[in-house]
Amino acid sequence: MNQTDDNTDGRTTGRPVETFGCRLNAYESEVIRDHLARAGREDVVVINTCAVTKEAERQARQAIRKARRANPTAEIVVTGCAAQIDPAAYAAMEEVDRVVGNEEKLKAETWNAPGEARILVNDIMSVKETASHLVAGLEGRARAFVQVQQGCDHRCTFCIIPFGRGNSRSVPMGEIVRQVRELVANGYREIVLTGVDITSYGADLPGKPELGQMVRRLLALVPELPRLRLSSIDAVEIDDDLLTLVRDEPRLMPHLHVSLQAGDDMILKRMKRRHNRSDIITFCREMRAARPDIAFGADIIAGFPTESEEMFANSLALVEECGLSYLHVFPYSARPGTPAAKMPQVPGPLRKERAAKLRAAGEANLARFLESLAGSLQSVLVEKPDFGRAENFAPVRLEGGIPGEIVPVRITGSDGTHLIGQIERKSAA
């Protein structure tokens, strides 16, 4: 399960498409937006849903009702993982005109005219390939996302996402290179490789190239790309080639977001994860030794079924031990049809309490990490005139930046959540 996004609320907006969830959804919303623009469909509002938590679905339903009130004559179309998993539930909403599946939403013909079928959703498990979709950029973002992989072959006991995304399938290397070249030509200085489980990349392709081989080829064939970033990774699936790139390739950003989920071995086993606690500790230690400037983020679930105080304490301690600075914390949300939903549940208030403690630990780590960067010179991608991101993903407040440019910034301090810095521009001779 890949829960990462720049926006921890999980929502991006921009009529006619409103997006919930992960970076992959944000990318796919751009594909939809492009199809709608080419078809001249100004009469459509699309809600691209997420199914990771009940809260994500609640927010999507709220957005659907709000969209209908604001656009009484528009065609309201619901798509995304929640719609793929339970299309009938969304079709039953009086505000909804059409429900479209995760495969169908990426096809131009889906958006060429108002749909006759109220539900257009296929069996996602029958999909064997992932088509590449060339988008010229992403609305309102200084960095662009490129889909390299789709679906997931793993069956973690808490996760419903494989039933919304299907089995793992990869985009061929040549298509990835072509799209990155196009985005760089359009002015993007940073590309984020995204998918549901990107460290499983290549297993379905001829020759079975691994993620590291693809990244190495991409950087070699697009030398004009200044910065490449990875979305959420599974630490135990990283190949040797990728480890070497993290150490030796300055264009691969020193920021890794780990699909951790828990820091207790029994809980990890009950989640049916593929790593244990010591795997993550070793991974973080080796990565720091190879790239001392690296920063780590992680997805963590609080209050997984059967989680005792001791088990939770192990997760909390791991945040400190590994120095995890960018946390995405989710109180456990039971998904009908998953094995974890049948396990003994932790009371809801306790889940929220534990999630708050994890967030506090992550915030404290972030504050210490930012403080350690005072006085340093950071290479910053400017996203807004007063805001940018360093290579290690640290948020930076600055003045006079031009969105899209990469500038050297001298860090003068931090406020606990952001670095404060000044751009160091060369004076004219």
SVG drawing of the C-alpha trace seen along z (x, -y; Angstrom):
<svg xmlns="http://www.w3.org/2000/svg" viewBox="-31 -43 64 56">
<polyline fill="none" stroke="black" stroke-width="0.4" points="0.0,0.0 1.4,-3.3 -0.1,-6.1 2.3,-8.9 1.4,-12.3 2.8,-15.8 -0.5,-16.8 -1.1,-14.8 -4.8,-15.6 -4.8,-13.6 -6.8,-16.0 -5.9,-18.1 -8.4,-20.3 -8.7,-21.9 -12.0,-21.7 -13.1,-19.6 -11.2,-17.0 -11.0,-16.7 -8.4,-14.2 -8.1,-12.2 -5.3,-9.9 -1.9,-9.1 0.5,-10.6 -0.6,-8.0 -4.1,-9.3 -2.8,-12.9 -1.0,-11.8 -4.1,-10.0 -6.2,-13.0 -4.0,-14.9 -4.6,-12.3 -8.3,-12.7 -8.1,-16.5 -6.2,-16.2 -8.8,-13.9 -11.6,-16.3 -9.8,-19.3 -9.2,-17.5 -12.9,-16.5 -14.1,-20.0 -16.0,-18.6 -16.6,-21.6 -19.8,-20.1 -18.1,-17.3 -16.9,-17.3 -14.9,-14.2 -14.3,-13.0 -11.2,-10.7 -11.6,-8.7 -9.3,-6.8 -10.2,-3.7 -7.2,-3.5 -9.4,-4.6 -13.0,-5.2 -12.2,-8.9 -11.0,-9.1 -14.3,-7.7 -16.3,-10.0 -14.5,-13.0 -15.1,-11.8 -18.9,-11.5 -18.9,-15.0 -17.1,-16.3 -19.7,-14.6 -22.6,-16.3 -20.8,-19.7 -19.9,-19.3 -23.6,-18.7 -24.7,-21.8 -22.1,-23.9 -22.7,-22.4 -26.4,-21.5 -26.3,-20.9 -22.9,-19.2 -22.3,-15.5 -20.9,-14.2 -18.5,-11.3 -17.0,-9.2 -13.9,-7.2 -10.8,-5.9 -10.2,-3.1 -13.3,-3.5 -15.5,-3.5 -13.7,-0.5 -14.2,1.6 -17.8,0.7 -19.3,-1.0 -22.9,-0.2 -22.6,-2.3 -21.6,-5.4 -24.1,-4.8 -26.8,-4.8 -26.0,-8.4 -28.6,-10.7 -25.9,-13.3 -23.9,-10.8 -24.5,-10.5 -21.8,-7.9 -19.2,-5.6 -16.1,-4.8 -13.4,-2.2 -9.7,-2.7 -8.8,-1.3 -11.6,-3.0 -10.8,-6.5 -7.6,-6.6 -9.1,-6.0 -9.9,-9.0 -13.1,-7.4 -14.5,-7.3 -14.7,-11.1 -15.5,-11.9 -19.3,-12.1 -21.8,-11.7 -21.9,-8.1 -24.9,-5.9 -24.0,-3.3 -24.4,-4.4 -21.6,-2.0 -18.5,-1.5 -16.3,0.7 -14.5,3.9 -12.8,6.7 -9.5,5.0 -7.8,8.3 -8.2,9.1 -5.9,6.2 -2.5,7.4 -0.7,4.3 -0.3,0.7 -0.5,-1.9 1.7,-4.9 -0.1,-8.3 1.9,-11.3 0.9,-14.4 2.6,-17.8 2.7,-18.6 0.8,-18.7 -1.5,-21.6 -0.2,-23.7 3.0,-21.7 6.7,-22.5 7.5,-18.8 5.9,-16.2 4.9,-12.6 5.5,-9.8 3.7,-6.5 6.1,-3.6 4.0,-0.8 0.5,0.1 -1.2,2.6 0.1,4.9 0.8,8.6 1.0,8.6 -1.9,9.1 -1.3,7.3 -4.1,8.2 -5.2,4.6 -5.2,3.4 -8.0,3.3 -6.0,1.4 -5.1,4.5 -8.8,4.9 -9.0,1.3 -5.8,1.4 -5.3,5.0 -2.1,7.0 1.3,5.5 2.2,4.4 5.0,2.2 5.4,-0.5 8.2,0.3 11.5,-1.6 11.3,-3.3 7.9,-4.8 9.1,-6.1 12.2,-7.7 9.9,-9.3 7.6,-10.9 10.4,-12.2 12.1,-13.8 8.8,-15.5 8.3,-16.8 11.9,-18.1 11.4,-19.8 8.3,-21.5 10.4,-23.0 10.1,-20.5 13.3,-20.2 12.2,-17.4 10.4,-14.1 8.8,-11.7 8.5,-8.1 5.3,-6.8 3.1,-3.7 1.3,-1.4 4.4,0.7 7.3,-0.7 10.0,1.6 8.2,4.5 8.9,2.8 9.8,5.0 8.8,8.5 6.3,8.7 8.5,7.2 10.8,9.1 14.1,9.7 12.6,8.8 14.5,5.5 14.5,4.3 13.8,0.7 17.5,-0.1 18.2,0.8 15.3,-1.3 16.4,-4.3 20.0,-4.0 18.9,-3.9 16.5,-6.8 19.2,-9.0 21.7,-8.0 19.2,-8.7 17.9,-11.9 21.1,-13.7 19.2,-17.1 17.0,-16.0 18.4,-17.7 16.5,-15.8 14.8,-12.4 12.8,-11.3 11.2,-8.0 7.8,-7.7 7.0,-5.2 9.3,-2.1 9.4,1.3 12.8,1.5 13.3,5.3 12.6,5.2 15.3,2.6 17.8,4.1 21.6,3.7 21.7,1.4 19.3,-1.0 21.4,-1.0 24.5,-1.9 22.6,-4.8 21.5,-6.1 25.2,-6.2 26.7,-7.5 24.1,-9.4 23.6,-13.0 20.6,-13.5 18.7,-10.8 17.4,-12.8 18.4,-11.8 14.9,-11.2 13.3,-7.8 9.8,-7.2 9.4,-3.7 6.2,-1.6 6.8,-0.7 3.3,-0.3 4.6,0.9 7.7,1.4 6.7,4.5 7.5,8.0 4.3,9.7 2.2,6.9 4.2,7.0 3.6,10.7 -0.1,10.3 -0.1,7.5 1.6,10.0 4.4,7.6 7.6,8.8 10.1,7.1 10.7,7.2 11.9,4.6 15.6,5.3 15.3,5.1 14.2,1.4 16.9,0.6 19.6,2.1 18.2,0.5 18.2,-3.0 21.7,-2.5 23.1,-1.4 21.5,-4.2 22.8,-6.8 26.3,-5.3 26.1,-5.5 24.4,-8.9 24.9,-10.9 22.5,-13.7 19.6,-11.3 16.2,-11.8 13.5,-9.2 9.8,-9.2 7.4,-6.4 3.8,-5.3 2.7,-3.9 -0.7,-2.5 -1.7,-3.1 -3.9,-0.7 -3.7,2.3 -5.9,5.1 -4.4,6.9 -1.8,4.2 -0.9,4.1 0.8,1.2 4.1,3.0 3.7,3.6 2.8,-0.1 5.9,-1.1 8.1,0.8 6.6,-1.2 7.1,-4.4 10.7,-3.6 11.5,-2.7 10.5,-6.2 13.2,-7.5 15.8,-4.8 15.6,-5.3 15.2,-9.1 12.0,-9.1 11.3,-12.7 8.4,-12.7 5.6,-10.5 2.2,-9.7 0.3,-8.3 -3.1,-6.6 -5.3,-5.3 -6.2,-1.8 -9.3,-1.7 -11.1,1.6 -11.7,2.4 -14.5,4.9 -13.3,8.0 -9.8,7.9 -8.5,10.4 -7.6,7.7 -11.2,6.6 -12.0,10.0 -9.2,9.7 -9.8,8.4 -10.0,4.6 -8.3,1.9 -10.9,-0.7 -11.2,-3.7 -10.2,-6.3 -7.1,-4.4 -6.1,-4.2 -6.4,-8.0 -4.4,-8.5 -1.6,-6.3 -1.7,-8.0 -1.2,-11.4 1.8,-10.0 3.4,-8.8 2.8,-12.1 4.3,-14.0 7.4,-11.8 7.7,-12.4 7.3,-16.2 10.0,-16.2 12.3,-14.3 11.6,-16.7 12.3,-19.7 15.7,-18.2 16.5,-17.4 15.7,-20.9 17.7,-22.5 20.7,-20.4 20.7,-22.0 21.2,-25.6 24.1,-27.3 24.1,-24.8 23.7,-25.6 20.8,-23.7 19.8,-23.2 16.1,-24.1 13.4,-23.6 11.1,-26.6 7.4,-25.7 6.0,-29.2 7.8,-32.6 8.1,-32.1 8.4,-28.3 10.5,-25.4 11.9,-21.9 15.5,-21.0 16.9,-17.8 16.2,-16.0 12.5,-17.2 12.9,-19.7 10.3,-22.5 12.1,-25.9 10.7,-29.4 12.5,-31.9 11.9,-35.2 12.1,-36.1 12.0,-32.6 10.8,-31.9 8.6,-28.8 10.3,-25.9 13.9,-27.1 16.5,-25.4 18.5,-27.8 21.2,-27.7 19.7,-28.7 21.7,-29.5 19.8,-28.2 19.6,-30.7 17.5,-28.7 14.2,-26.9 10.8,-27.3 10.3,-23.7 8.4,-22.8 10.2,-24.7 13.7,-25.8 14.3,-29.6 16.7,-30.6 18.0,-33.2 18.7,-32.7 22.4,-33.1 22.5,-34.5 25.7,-35.3 26.2,-39.0 26.6,-40.3 30.2,-40.8"/>
</svg>
